[in-house]
C-alpha cells in the first residue's frame, strides 16, 4: 500500500475478535511504510497480533477503498435485488456510517447485529410508499441529518441487544424509530432548521421542540408504522429527570424504547461535536464521557446496560 493512499485505522483489539480478515490489514513501520499482515479472507493469526500488542502496537490499517468496498459488499448495492432507487442515498450513507463505527472500534458482533437490523429497517421503508416518500423528502432536505439518524439507529440497536431484549421486532422498531426520530423537522421553517439551536430565540426554540410531536403526527397517520415507532419519535428528547422536551416527562412516563434512543442520540451528538472540534475518540470513550456528564438524565436500566457493556467490552 503506497504511503499517499488514504488509509483508515482499525484497533488491534477489533482485529483480534475476527477469525478471518474482512479486508487487507497492514501495520505501519517506523519509516512510515505499510507492511501487509493479512490479506482479505486469510485467517487472523492471533498469537502474532498479541506479540505486536505486547510491543505497544494498538492500531492496524486498511486502505479507505478496501474498507468501503468490504462494507458495501456486506450491505448490498442499492441497485441490486430490486431495491427502491428512492433510498439509494440511504444505502450510500449507511456505508459511510458503518465505516465510522468501524473506526470507533465497534466490535464485530455489534457491527454485524446493527448491520442486520439496518437491512430490516430499509426493507420496511421500501415496502411503504408513503413512508419512503416522507423519508426521501427528509434526506433531500438534510442529508447530514440522515447520517446522524443512521448512526443513532445503529447505536440504539446495539444497546438494545446489550439489554438482552429477546424479541427481534422490538429491536427492529428501535432501529426504525431511531432512524426516523427527527423526521418531524420536515415541518420546520428553513431559518430555524439552519440555525444553531443555541442561537434561537425562546419562541423559535419552542417551534424547534415541536418537531417531536410533528414527527409523531406524520408517522401515526401511516397504518404500517407500529405505535412503538412513533412513540420513540415523540419522546426521544424527554429525559428521566424531567429536563427534556416537549412535555418534560419524568422517567416512568417516557416510552421504554424512547429511553434507549434518547441516550444513543446523546452519544452521537457528542461524537459529532468531537468531530467538528477535530477530536478523535473511541466508542468506549464516547459512552464513558456521556455517562460521566449526564447519567442522571437517563433511565437507570439503560445506564446500567451501558455500564455492563463497557465492563464486558461488549461494544
Backbone bond lengths (Angstrom), bond angles and torsions (degrees), N, CA, C in turn:
res aa  C-N    CA-C-N  psi(-1)  N-CA   C-N-CA  omega(-1)  CA-C   N-CA-C  phi
1 X - - - 1.465 - - 1.523 107.93 -
2 X 1.311 117.23 124.46 1.456 120.23 -177.50 1.518 110.06 -71.36
3 X 1.337 115.86 153.15 1.454 120.42 -174.08 1.517 113.44 -67.13
4 X 1.348 117.65 -25.94 1.452 119.48 -176.21 1.525 112.08 -90.25
5 X 1.308 117.53 2.87 1.450 120.50 179.26 1.525 109.58 -81.76
6 X 1.324 117.04 137.45 1.454 120.92 -178.32 1.519 110.13 -62.34
7 X 1.333 115.98 127.67 1.465 120.42 -177.59 1.525 109.49 -125.65
8 X 1.323 115.69 157.54 1.445 121.53 178.98 1.515 109.66 -132.73
9 X 1.322 115.36 148.02 1.458 121.07 -173.04 1.522 112.27 -90.06
10 X 1.324 114.86 148.54 1.465 123.58 172.67 1.526 105.68 -133.53
11 X 1.318 117.75 129.38 1.462 119.07 -179.03 1.526 109.86 -66.27
12 X 1.318 116.04 148.30 1.454 120.25 -179.50 1.532 110.37 -66.24
13 X 1.356 116.76 -28.05 1.465 120.02 176.16 1.528 110.85 -64.34
14 X 1.332 116.58 -40.54 1.471 120.40 177.63 1.521 110.29 -62.69
15 X 1.323 116.79 -46.05 1.470 120.51 -179.98 1.529 111.10 -62.52
16 X 1.331 116.71 -33.63 1.468 120.58 179.37 1.528 111.88 -65.75
17 X 1.346 117.06 -23.55 1.460 120.29 -178.32 1.528 112.58 -83.17
18 X 1.350 117.30 -8.71 1.464 120.95 -178.79 1.529 110.85 -90.98
19 X 1.326 116.60 149.47 1.464 121.43 172.43 1.521 110.92 -89.20
20 X 1.328 115.68 -37.04 1.469 120.88 176.69 1.520 108.89 -130.74
21 X 1.310 116.84 157.25 1.464 121.59 -179.05 1.531 110.22 -77.65
22 X 1.348 118.49 121.44 1.462 120.11 178.82 1.524 112.91 -75.51
23 X 1.325 116.30 -14.53 1.464 122.91 176.24 1.527 106.92 -158.80
24 X 1.317 118.27 171.36 1.459 121.61 179.53 1.530 109.90 -61.90
25 X 1.318 116.05 136.87 1.459 121.82 179.82 1.523 109.70 -121.10
26 X 1.329 114.83 135.63 1.458 120.96 -175.45 1.529 110.05 -126.25
27 X 1.330 115.49 157.99 1.459 121.60 170.20 1.521 107.00 -117.94
28 X 1.344 116.24 143.74 1.461 119.80 -179.43 1.525 109.81 -91.92
29 X 1.309 115.92 127.46 1.465 122.36 -179.78 1.523 110.97 -83.23
30 X 1.327 118.33 162.50 1.469 121.08 -179.24 1.528 113.89 -56.59
31 X 1.343 116.95 -28.09 1.467 119.27 179.65 1.528 112.32 -88.38
32 X 1.345 115.58 13.66 1.473 123.88 176.81 1.521 114.41 77.78
33 X 1.328 117.52 0.94 1.472 118.66 173.98 1.528 109.06 -77.55
34 X 1.350 115.41 159.36 1.459 120.99 178.75 1.524 109.93 -109.37
35 X 1.339 115.58 132.27 1.459 122.13 178.79 1.529 108.71 -110.55
36 X 1.334 116.81 127.78 1.464 120.59 179.91 1.526 109.86 -71.02
37 X 1.338 116.09 126.02 1.468 121.56 176.27 1.521 111.50 -96.22
38 X 1.345 115.71 -47.11 1.468 120.93 -177.19 1.518 109.27 -139.04
39 X 1.322 115.27 137.58 1.453 120.29 174.91 1.528 109.67 -94.07
40 X 1.311 116.19 158.16 1.461 121.85 -178.80 1.521 111.30 -50.64
41 X 1.339 116.48 126.48 1.460 121.81 177.83 1.509 114.34 89.51
42 X 1.343 118.12 -11.00 1.461 120.28 179.77 1.531 110.99 -75.49
43 X 1.344 118.00 148.19 1.465 120.29 175.93 1.529 110.85 -61.63
44 X 1.329 116.35 143.29 1.466 121.13 176.81 1.521 108.61 -81.43
45 X 1.326 115.94 120.03 1.459 122.09 177.77 1.535 107.63 -82.99
46 X 1.327 116.45 92.08 1.460 120.33 -173.27 1.533 113.36 -67.76
47 X 1.341 119.39 -38.77 1.464 118.33 175.10 1.531 112.48 -58.54
48 X 1.327 115.73 -36.43 1.466 119.15 178.05 1.524 110.77 -64.86
49 X 1.345 116.36 -42.64 1.460 119.79 178.24 1.528 111.39 -64.80
50 X 1.337 115.97 -36.76 1.461 119.63 178.99 1.528 111.11 -62.83
51 X 1.326 116.25 -36.53 1.471 120.14 177.82 1.529 110.36 -64.65
52 X 1.348 115.87 -42.64 1.466 119.09 177.82 1.532 110.39 -64.19
53 X 1.337 115.99 -41.63 1.468 119.83 179.91 1.521 110.69 -61.83
54 X 1.336 116.92 -38.63 1.463 121.37 179.01 1.527 111.41 -64.41
55 X 1.320 116.00 -24.16 1.469 120.73 178.49 1.520 111.90 -89.49
56 X 1.336 116.40 3.41 1.469 119.55 177.07 1.510 115.54 97.69
57 X 1.329 117.38 5.13 1.462 119.75 177.91 1.531 108.57 -76.14
58 X 1.313 117.31 125.58 1.471 121.47 -179.16 1.526 112.87 -114.53
59 X 1.345 116.10 -15.04 1.462 119.84 -170.64 1.520 112.16 -133.03
60 X 1.322 115.40 135.09 1.458 121.84 167.47 1.527 107.48 -108.46
61 X 1.335 115.11 172.51 1.458 118.53 -173.44 1.519 110.94 -135.46
62 X 1.328 114.30 151.80 1.461 121.38 171.12 1.513 107.49 -137.14
63 X 1.321 117.34 153.84 1.455 118.22 175.39 1.519 108.82 -70.67
64 X 1.310 115.71 149.47 1.464 120.91 -179.14 1.522 110.83 -56.85
65 X 1.324 116.96 -41.91 1.462 119.92 -176.97 1.520 111.29 -68.12
66 X 1.332 116.93 -41.30 1.467 119.87 179.52 1.523 111.25 -62.80
67 X 1.327 115.75 -42.74 1.455 119.81 179.92 1.523 110.65 -65.23
68 X 1.320 116.25 -45.04 1.466 120.58 179.24 1.522 111.46 -62.94
69 X 1.347 116.83 -42.03 1.467 120.67 179.86 1.520 111.08 -63.34
70 X 1.347 116.09 -40.07 1.465 119.59 -178.93 1.523 110.88 -64.59
71 X 1.326 116.23 -42.82 1.461 119.72 179.28 1.519 110.43 -68.63
72 X 1.341 116.94 -40.35 1.461 120.52 178.95 1.515 111.33 -60.58
73 X 1.326 115.89 -40.58 1.459 119.76 -179.75 1.521 111.00 -64.08
74 X 1.345 116.05 -36.90 1.451 120.08 179.88 1.524 111.70 -71.26
75 X 1.325 116.02 -41.49 1.457 119.25 -178.01 1.519 112.62 -74.36
76 X 1.329 116.27 -29.62 1.457 120.51 -177.66 1.510 110.30 93.11
77 X 1.313 116.28 144.47 1.461 121.32 -179.87 1.516 110.48 -69.80
78 X 1.319 115.86 146.44 1.473 120.22 179.36 1.514 111.29 -63.97
79 X 1.319 117.32 -25.83 1.461 119.55 -175.23 1.516 113.08 -93.56
80 X 1.328 118.06 -3.76 1.461 120.16 -176.71 1.502 111.05 -93.60
81 X 1.329 117.00 156.64 1.444 122.17 174.20 1.505 114.05 65.85
82 X 1.341 116.99 22.41 1.448 119.51 177.27 1.518 113.81 72.37
83 X 1.345 117.55 24.89 1.459 120.59 -178.40 1.522 110.57 -63.31
84 X 1.317 116.32 148.70 1.450 123.09 -178.90 1.531 109.30 -68.19
85 X 1.335 118.83 119.09 1.470 120.19 -178.91 1.518 112.63 -63.05
86 X 1.351 117.54 -19.50 1.458 120.04 177.76 1.522 111.51 -65.78
87 X 1.326 116.52 -20.65 1.465 120.63 -177.30 1.527 111.93 -104.44
88 X 1.319 116.46 17.22 1.467 119.85 -178.14 1.527 110.82 -61.34
89 X 1.348 116.40 -42.18 1.460 118.86 179.67 1.522 110.92 -62.87
90 X 1.336 115.82 -36.82 1.465 120.11 178.85 1.517 110.67 -60.01
91 X 1.325 117.14 -44.18 1.452 120.56 179.89 1.526 111.22 -65.49
92 X 1.329 116.66 -41.54 1.465 119.97 179.21 1.531 110.91 -64.26
93 X 1.328 115.81 -42.07 1.462 118.69 178.11 1.521 111.49 -67.34
94 X 1.340 116.93 -31.51 1.467 120.55 176.64 1.516 110.42 -60.15
95 X 1.320 116.82 -40.97 1.464 121.24 178.02 1.526 109.94 -59.09
96 X 1.338 115.88 -45.95 1.463 120.00 -178.77 1.528 111.52 -64.80
97 X 1.334 116.63 -38.69 1.458 120.23 -178.93 1.527 111.26 -68.43
98 X 1.323 117.70 -42.48 1.462 119.45 178.26 1.527 110.93 -67.86
99 X 1.312 116.53 -28.13 1.459 120.65 171.97 1.527 109.61 -62.97
100 X 1.354 116.45 -45.65 1.465 120.35 177.93 1.528 111.43 -60.20
101 X 1.318 116.60 -43.29 1.465 120.36 -179.63 1.520 111.01 -62.17
102 X 1.324 116.81 -39.59 1.460 120.40 177.69 1.519 110.93 -60.20
103 X 1.333 116.09 -44.04 1.465 119.85 -179.10 1.527 111.89 -69.32
104 X 1.329 117.02 -25.62 1.457 120.02 177.60 1.526 112.63 -78.17
105 X 1.332 116.94 -8.61 1.457 120.26 176.29 1.508 114.10 92.35
106 X 1.339 117.73 23.21 1.462 119.98 175.67 1.526 109.24 -61.42
107 X 1.323 117.20 137.52 1.465 120.92 -178.82 1.525 110.62 -67.79
108 X 1.324 116.16 158.65 1.462 120.52 -179.55 1.532 110.77 -60.99
109 X 1.335 116.83 -39.14 1.463 120.29 179.73 1.526 111.08 -62.48
110 X 1.329 116.70 -46.92 1.462 120.76 179.56 1.521 111.19 -66.06
111 X 1.328 115.68 -41.06 1.462 121.34 178.61 1.531 110.10 -57.78
112 X 1.323 116.58 -49.95 1.465 121.01 -177.62 1.525 111.83 -65.18
113 X 1.329 116.25 -37.25 1.458 120.36 179.54 1.528 110.27 -65.12
114 X 1.322 117.00 -49.64 1.467 120.99 -179.18 1.523 111.23 -62.34
115 X 1.316 115.45 -37.98 1.472 120.60 -179.87 1.526 110.81 -65.06
116 X 1.332 117.01 -41.50 1.470 120.91 -179.97 1.525 111.00 -65.69
117 X 1.341 116.71 -42.78 1.457 119.75 178.41 1.535 109.74 -65.71
118 X 1.323 116.37 -37.97 1.463 120.45 178.71 1.518 112.58 -58.79
119 X 1.322 116.67 -38.16 1.472 120.30 177.42 1.522 110.77 -63.66
120 X 1.315 116.28 -43.04 1.471 120.62 179.42 1.519 109.93 -62.11
121 X 1.329 116.72 -43.45 1.461 121.25 -178.95 1.529 110.81 -62.08
122 X 1.322 116.75 -43.70 1.473 118.84 179.07 1.524 110.95 -64.73
123 X 1.331 117.43 -35.11 1.466 120.49 177.07 1.526 111.03 -63.73
124 X 1.330 116.42 -38.53 1.465 120.31 177.82 1.524 110.16 -61.94
125 X 1.319 116.68 -44.01 1.463 120.45 178.70 1.519 111.33 -61.28
126 X 1.331 115.93 -41.52 1.464 120.18 -178.00 1.522 112.50 -64.72
127 X 1.328 116.63 -34.63 1.463 120.58 -173.60 1.524 113.39 -77.28
128 X 1.315 117.83 -17.49 1.463 120.94 -179.18 1.526 109.01 -114.23
129 X 1.336 118.02 103.25 1.476 120.74 -177.56 1.528 113.26 -57.12
130 X 1.332 117.35 -39.28 1.462 119.85 -179.04 1.527 110.88 -66.84
131 X 1.335 115.55 -39.85 1.462 119.58 179.58 1.526 110.63 -69.05
132 X 1.325 117.02 -42.87 1.465 119.10 179.94 1.521 111.06 -68.17
133 X 1.335 117.89 -32.41 1.463 120.49 175.74 1.529 110.95 -65.17
134 X 1.352 115.79 -43.37 1.469 119.70 178.07 1.521 110.56 -62.50
135 X 1.333 116.11 -41.45 1.460 119.16 -179.24 1.526 110.72 -69.16
136 X 1.336 116.93 -35.12 1.469 120.10 177.20 1.526 110.39 -60.47
137 X 1.327 117.10 -43.45 1.468 120.25 177.31 1.521 110.41 -61.29
138 X 1.319 115.90 -40.50 1.464 121.55 -179.05 1.523 111.19 -64.24
139 X 1.330 117.11 -46.79 1.462 119.17 -176.75 1.527 111.53 -74.05
140 X 1.330 117.55 -25.92 1.462 120.52 175.69 1.520 110.38 -71.36
141 X 1.329 115.27 -38.12 1.462 121.13 -179.05 1.522 111.41 -71.65
142 X 1.342 116.79 -41.55 1.460 121.02 -173.68 1.533 112.54 -143.95
143 X 1.330 117.98 77.08 1.467 118.49 179.03 1.520 113.96 -59.67
144 X 1.350 117.74 -32.56 1.474 120.02 177.27 1.514 110.82 -65.47
145 X 1.334 116.48 -34.24 1.450 120.71 177.98 1.525 111.00 -67.39
146 X 1.344 116.67 -34.76 1.466 120.32 178.04 1.525 110.08 -66.26
147 X 1.315 116.86 -40.79 1.470 120.15 176.53 1.532 109.96 -58.93
148 X 1.330 115.69 -45.34 1.468 121.04 176.93 1.536 110.13 -58.40
149 X 1.325 116.80 -47.16 1.456 121.11 -176.92 1.524 111.92 -64.35
150 X 1.322 116.72 -37.57 1.460 120.73 177.73 1.523 111.19 -63.38
151 X 1.317 116.38 -39.81 1.460 119.55 -179.33 1.529 110.77 -70.07
152 X 1.340 116.30 -39.70 1.461 119.64 175.95 1.528 109.66 -61.46
153 X 1.327 116.88 -41.81 1.465 121.53 179.91 1.523 111.13 -61.01
154 X 1.331 116.46 -45.98 1.469 120.28 -179.44 1.528 111.16 -63.29
155 X 1.341 117.29 -46.87 1.470 119.98 -178.64 1.529 111.92 -67.32
156 X 1.332 116.77 -37.19 1.464 119.66 179.58 1.527 110.99 -64.95
157 X 1.322 117.64 -38.95 1.468 119.31 179.17 1.521 111.27 -71.08
158 X 1.318 117.29 -34.34 1.473 120.58 175.79 1.530 109.75 -64.21
159 X 1.332 116.70 -43.75 1.459 120.85 179.49 1.528 110.75 -65.44
160 X 1.327 117.10 -43.07 1.469 120.25 178.99 1.521 110.89 -61.03
161 X 1.315 116.55 -38.24 1.462 120.59 177.05 1.526 110.50 -65.47
162 X 1.330 116.54 -36.65 1.466 120.98 177.20 1.509 112.86 -67.77
163 X 1.337 116.42 -24.24 1.467 120.46 176.97 1.522 111.19 -81.94
164 X 1.321 115.74 -1.42 1.469 123.49 174.57 1.528 112.20 62.97
165 X 1.330 115.03 36.43 1.458 118.69 171.08 1.512 107.95 -72.88
166 X 1.308 116.61 130.13 1.462 120.55 -168.00 1.525 113.25 -84.87
167 X 1.325 117.58 -41.21 1.463 119.94 -172.31 1.528 111.59 -69.38
168 X 1.336 117.08 118.79 1.465 119.03 177.56 1.523 112.72 -56.96
169 X 1.337 117.24 -34.72 1.467 119.78 -177.85 1.528 111.23 -63.49
170 X 1.331 117.01 -32.47 1.465 120.34 178.77 1.519 110.44 -65.42
171 X 1.321 116.58 -46.23 1.464 120.55 -179.48 1.523 110.24 -68.06
172 X 1.327 117.43 -36.16 1.468 120.17 177.22 1.525 111.13 -65.55
173 X 1.332 117.04 -38.05 1.465 119.79 176.84 1.530 111.18 -66.42
174 X 1.337 116.49 -35.89 1.465 119.94 174.48 1.526 109.93 -62.29
175 X 1.336 116.05 -45.11 1.460 119.87 179.32 1.513 112.15 -60.57
176 X 1.341 117.22 -42.66 1.464 120.95 -179.20 1.528 110.87 -71.46
177 X 1.334 116.55 -44.03 1.461 119.35 179.11 1.518 112.17 -61.89
178 X 1.328 116.37 -39.15 1.467 120.29 178.28 1.523 111.28 -67.22
179 X 1.323 116.32 -38.96 1.466 119.44 178.55 1.524 110.78 -63.84
180 X 1.330 116.54 -35.42 1.467 121.37 -175.52 1.532 112.79 -98.08
181 X 1.340 118.13 8.10 1.463 119.22 -168.66 1.528 113.60 -59.94
182 X 1.303 118.36 -27.71 1.467 120.72 -178.40 1.524 113.11 -107.59
183 X 1.327 118.31 16.04 1.465 119.44 -175.77 1.526 111.81 -64.45
184 X 1.330 117.49 -21.08 1.460 120.68 176.00 1.516 113.09 -63.34
185 X 1.334 117.74 -16.04 1.464 120.77 178.07 1.531 111.76 -66.90
186 X 1.339 115.76 -10.82 1.473 119.33 173.03 1.523 111.30 -57.89
187 X 1.315 116.63 -26.88 1.466 120.95 -174.86 1.525 112.86 -89.28
188 X 1.326 117.89 -5.74 1.458 120.55 -174.14 1.520 112.24 -82.38
189 X 1.329 117.90 144.50 1.466 120.80 172.70 1.528 110.36 -63.94
190 X 1.320 116.35 147.02 1.468 121.18 -176.82 1.523 111.82 -58.31
191 X 1.346 117.27 -36.88 1.466 119.24 -176.56 1.520 111.94 -66.73
192 X 1.334 117.83 -27.61 1.470 121.19 175.98 1.523 109.88 -82.38
193 X 1.330 115.16 -42.53 1.461 120.53 -178.59 1.523 111.98 -59.98
194 X 1.334 117.09 -34.72 1.466 121.59 -173.87 1.519 113.49 -99.26
195 X 1.345 116.48 12.66 1.464 120.70 178.94 1.524 109.96 -110.27
196 X 1.325 116.10 138.71 1.462 120.52 175.40 1.532 108.72 -55.46
197 X 1.358 117.59 126.75 1.475 119.70 -178.04 1.528 113.50 -53.04
198 X 1.321 116.62 -32.59 1.459 120.17 -179.80 1.513 113.55 -68.87
199 X 1.333 117.02 -15.21 1.462 121.76 -178.56 1.525 112.56 -100.73
200 X 1.331 118.04 0.39 1.459 121.33 -177.48 1.525 111.41 -78.59
201 X 1.328 115.59 149.27 1.464 120.67 173.21 1.518 108.64 -70.74
202 X 1.335 118.53 161.78 1.475 120.06 177.75 1.529 112.69 -54.63
203 X 1.328 117.09 -38.63 1.469 120.36 179.74 1.518 111.14 -65.87
204 X 1.340 116.27 -46.59 1.462 120.03 -179.91 1.529 111.15 -68.11
205 X 1.335 116.68 -32.74 1.458 120.19 177.18 1.539 110.42 -62.46
206 X 1.333 115.23 -38.25 1.460 120.13 178.85 1.529 109.92 -65.60
207 X 1.321 116.67 -38.10 1.462 120.54 177.69 1.529 110.02 -64.30
208 X 1.338 116.43 -43.11 1.465 120.69 177.64 1.524 110.79 -59.08
209 X 1.309 116.74 -44.47 1.464 120.67 -178.43 1.521 111.85 -64.25
210 X 1.317 116.44 -19.36 1.455 120.40 178.47 1.513 114.39 -71.02
211 X 1.356 117.22 -6.80 1.476 118.49 -177.78 1.531 111.89 -67.45
212 X 1.319 117.16 -23.38 1.475 119.94 178.95 1.531 110.69 -66.29
213 X 1.329 116.12 -50.57 1.460 120.20 179.85 1.530 110.91 -70.03
214 X 1.326 116.87 -33.41 1.465 119.92 177.22 1.525 110.79 -63.82
215 X 1.327 116.29 -40.90 1.466 120.18 177.77 1.512 111.79 -64.42
216 X 1.348 115.77 -42.01 1.471 119.33 177.48 1.520 110.22 -60.41
217 X 1.320 116.86 -42.06 1.457 121.41 -178.97 1.529 111.72 -63.59
218 X 1.343 116.54 -41.83 1.471 121.20 178.98 1.530 110.40 -61.02
219 X 1.326 116.55 -47.30 1.465 121.01 -172.73 1.522 112.85 -79.52
220 X 1.333 117.07 -32.84 1.461 118.88 -178.46 1.534 111.51 -67.70
221 X 1.329 116.18 -17.56 1.455 119.94 177.26 1.516 113.77 -82.66
222 X 1.337 116.87 -2.27 1.472 121.31 179.97 1.532 108.51 -105.21
223 X 1.308 116.56 120.89 1.466 121.43 -173.87 1.527 112.82 -64.09
224 X 1.346 117.24 -26.19 1.464 119.72 -176.21 1.528 113.24 -82.59
225 X 1.329 117.54 -9.73 1.468 120.61 -177.19 1.524 109.66 -91.55
226 X 1.339 118.18 119.49 1.470 120.97 179.82 1.532 111.78 -64.36
227 X 1.324 115.73 153.38 1.459 120.60 179.22 1.527 111.30 -58.62
228 X 1.335 117.47 -36.88 1.465 120.76 179.95 1.526 111.12 -56.47
229 X 1.329 116.54 -36.70 1.461 120.70 -176.79 1.524 110.78 -69.17
230 X 1.334 117.04 -48.77 1.474 116.08 -176.94 1.525 112.37 -76.02
231 X 1.337 118.34 -17.79 1.461 119.34 172.69 1.536 111.20 -75.03
232 X 1.333 117.23 -31.32 1.470 120.34 171.67 1.521 109.39 -59.16
233 X 1.328 115.74 -46.34 1.464 121.23 -179.21 1.528 110.55 -62.19
234 X 1.336 116.63 -41.52 1.470 120.59 -178.59 1.524 112.77 -67.35
235 X 1.353 117.81 -32.73 1.471 121.39 -169.99 1.530 114.61 -111.45
236 X 1.329 119.55 6.87 1.471 118.57 -170.61 1.527 113.55 -68.32
237 X 1.328 118.72 -14.67 1.472 120.90 175.90 1.530 112.68 -105.61
238 X 1.330 118.02 4.56 1.465 120.20 174.41 1.535 108.40 -77.42
239 X 1.331 115.77 150.56 1.460 120.44 -177.36 1.526 110.25 -129.09
240 X 1.315 116.70 149.01 1.458 122.38 -172.77 1.523 113.22 -58.57
241 X 1.337 116.85 -30.83 1.471 120.06 -178.47 1.524 112.51 -88.18
242 X 1.334 117.45 4.72 1.462 121.20 178.58 1.515 114.18 85.75
243 X 1.332 117.53 6.08 1.470 120.77 -176.12 1.525 113.30 -87.31
244 X 1.344 117.46 -0.68 1.459 119.94 -176.48 1.519 113.00 -87.72
245 X 1.330 114.51 -168.23 1.470 120.00 179.40 1.532 108.60 -143.26
246 X 1.324 119.33 165.20 1.469 127.64 9.20 1.527 114.56 -87.74
247 X 1.351 118.98 -13.96 1.450 120.46 -173.02 1.531 114.17 -104.25
248 X 1.329 117.56 -8.88 1.463 120.40 -177.60 1.514 112.33 65.12
249 X 1.348 116.18 39.21 1.461 121.18 -176.94 1.525 110.95 -70.56
250 X 1.339 115.81 144.17 1.469 121.05 171.86 1.537 108.89 -85.25
251 X 1.302 115.07 168.53 1.464 122.71 -168.67 1.527 115.03 -48.99
252 X 1.331 118.09 -51.15 1.468 119.84 -172.84 1.523 112.38 -67.21
253 X 1.332 116.71 -16.64 1.463 120.32 -179.00 1.529 112.68 -95.68
254 X 1.319 116.56 -4.76 1.466 121.14 179.08 1.524 108.72 -88.26
255 X 1.322 117.06 136.11 1.466 119.84 -178.76 1.538 109.77 -58.79
256 X 1.338 117.62 134.85 1.477 120.68 -175.87 1.529 114.03 -54.31
257 X 1.317 117.96 -38.77 1.467 119.24 -178.69 1.524 110.97 -73.31
258 X 1.335 116.55 -31.59 1.469 120.23 178.15 1.525 111.10 -66.32
259 X 1.338 117.18 -28.26 1.473 120.66 178.44 1.523 110.73 -62.29
260 X 1.328 116.18 -36.04 1.468 120.95 179.21 1.521 110.53 -72.11
261 X 1.327 116.30 -46.00 1.462 120.75 -178.46 1.532 110.47 -64.76
262 X 1.326 116.87 -34.87 1.465 120.51 -178.35 1.516 111.93 -59.16
263 X 1.324 117.55 -46.09 1.468 118.96 -177.50 1.522 111.06 -76.68
264 X 1.335 117.89 -30.76 1.466 119.98 173.68 1.527 110.05 -62.74
265 X 1.320 116.11 -40.00 1.462 121.42 178.03 1.524 111.01 -62.59
266 X 1.320 116.02 -40.87 1.474 121.05 179.46 1.531 111.10 -64.82
267 X 1.329 116.95 -40.33 1.468 120.86 179.24 1.524 110.54 -65.02
268 X 1.323 116.83 -42.44 1.469 120.39 179.64 1.529 110.45 -67.37
269 X 1.337 117.64 -38.83 1.468 120.10 175.74 1.522 110.54 -57.93
270 X 1.336 116.57 -42.95 1.474 120.68 179.35 1.530 110.09 -64.26
271 X 1.328 116.38 -42.53 1.462 120.54 177.93 1.523 110.89 -58.42
272 X 1.326 116.98 -44.21 1.460 120.92 -177.84 1.525 111.86 -68.34
273 X 1.322 116.95 -35.64 1.475 119.34 174.91 1.526 110.46 -64.58
274 X 1.326 117.04 -40.94 1.460 120.83 177.89 1.523 110.87 -62.64
275 X 1.337 116.16 -41.72 1.459 120.88 179.76 1.529 111.01 -60.15
276 X 1.326 115.68 -45.88 1.468 119.84 -179.76 1.521 112.02 -63.64
277 X 1.341 115.74 -32.41 1.468 120.49 -179.48 1.534 112.26 -86.03
278 X 1.329 116.54 -0.67 1.460 120.34 179.64 1.508 114.30 78.38
279 X 1.347 116.49 17.29 1.467 120.30 179.54 1.522 110.21 -94.73
280 X 1.325 116.41 138.40 1.460 122.36 177.64 1.520 109.41 -103.47
281 X 1.326 116.29 140.20 1.460 119.64 -178.99 1.517 109.73 -145.85
282 X 1.330 115.59 162.50 1.462 121.85 173.76 1.517 108.18 -98.34
283 X 1.327 116.68 165.80 1.456 119.72 176.84 1.529 110.12 -60.76
284 X 1.325 116.55 -36.95 1.464 120.11 179.31 1.521 110.92 -62.31
285 X 1.329 117.05 -45.10 1.463 120.83 -179.60 1.521 111.35 -65.51
286 X 1.321 117.28 -38.18 1.465 121.08 179.65 1.528 111.13 -64.66
287 X 1.332 116.17 -44.26 1.465 119.94 179.89 1.527 110.23 -66.16
288 X 1.327 116.54 -44.43 1.471 119.86 -179.92 1.529 111.20 -60.75
289 X 1.330 116.73 -42.05 1.467 120.43 -179.25 1.525 110.96 -66.83
290 X 1.330 116.96 -39.19 1.466 120.93 179.26 1.523 110.76 -64.84
291 X 1.321 116.89 -44.29 1.457 120.57 179.62 1.534 111.32 -67.03
292 X 1.313 116.71 -38.39 1.468 120.49 -179.92 1.529 110.78 -65.08
293 X 1.333 115.69 -35.73 1.464 119.87 -175.38 1.518 113.54 -83.62
294 X 1.353 117.25 -33.15 1.468 116.95 -169.13 1.524 114.56 -151.84
295 X 1.317 118.62 31.39 1.472 120.44 -178.81 1.525 112.13 -57.95
296 X 1.329 117.18 -34.28 1.466 120.22 -176.62 1.523 112.78 -68.22
297 X 1.308 117.13 -14.56 1.475 120.23 -178.40 1.525 111.93 -85.59
298 X 1.347 116.79 -5.76 1.461 119.89 -174.11 1.527 111.27 -120.74
299 X 1.309 114.96 162.17 1.453 122.54 -178.72 1.537 111.08 -57.35
300 X 1.349 116.72 136.13 1.464 120.88 -176.13 1.525 112.76 -61.36
301 X 1.326 116.76 -41.47 1.463 119.62 -178.16 1.524 111.42 -64.69
302 X 1.334 115.96 -38.20 1.469 119.65 178.57 1.524 109.81 -67.63
303 X 1.319 116.91 -42.43 1.472 121.13 178.47 1.524 110.35 -62.01
304 X 1.348 117.11 -44.13 1.463 120.51 178.78 1.521 111.49 -61.59
305 X 1.331 116.36 -38.80 1.472 119.98 178.33 1.518 110.82 -63.78
306 X 1.319 116.51 -41.25 1.468 120.08 177.44 1.526 110.91 -63.60
307 X 1.317 116.11 -43.75 1.477 119.91 179.63 1.528 111.12 -62.69
308 X 1.327 115.76 -39.34 1.463 120.02 178.50 1.525 110.54 -65.93
309 X 1.330 116.61 -39.96 1.459 120.46 179.30 1.521 110.60 -65.01
310 X 1.326 116.52 -36.87 1.460 119.96 177.10 1.532 110.57 -66.09
311 X 1.337 115.87 -44.07 1.463 120.97 -176.64 1.531 112.16 -65.65
312 X 1.320 116.32 -35.00 1.458 120.58 -177.36 1.533 112.48 -97.88
313 X 1.345 114.95 4.71 1.474 121.26 -179.13 1.532 111.77 56.52
314 X 1.336 115.62 33.87 1.459 119.30 -178.51 1.523 112.32 -70.64
315 X 1.346 116.84 -20.51 1.453 118.59 175.37 1.525 110.75 -66.53
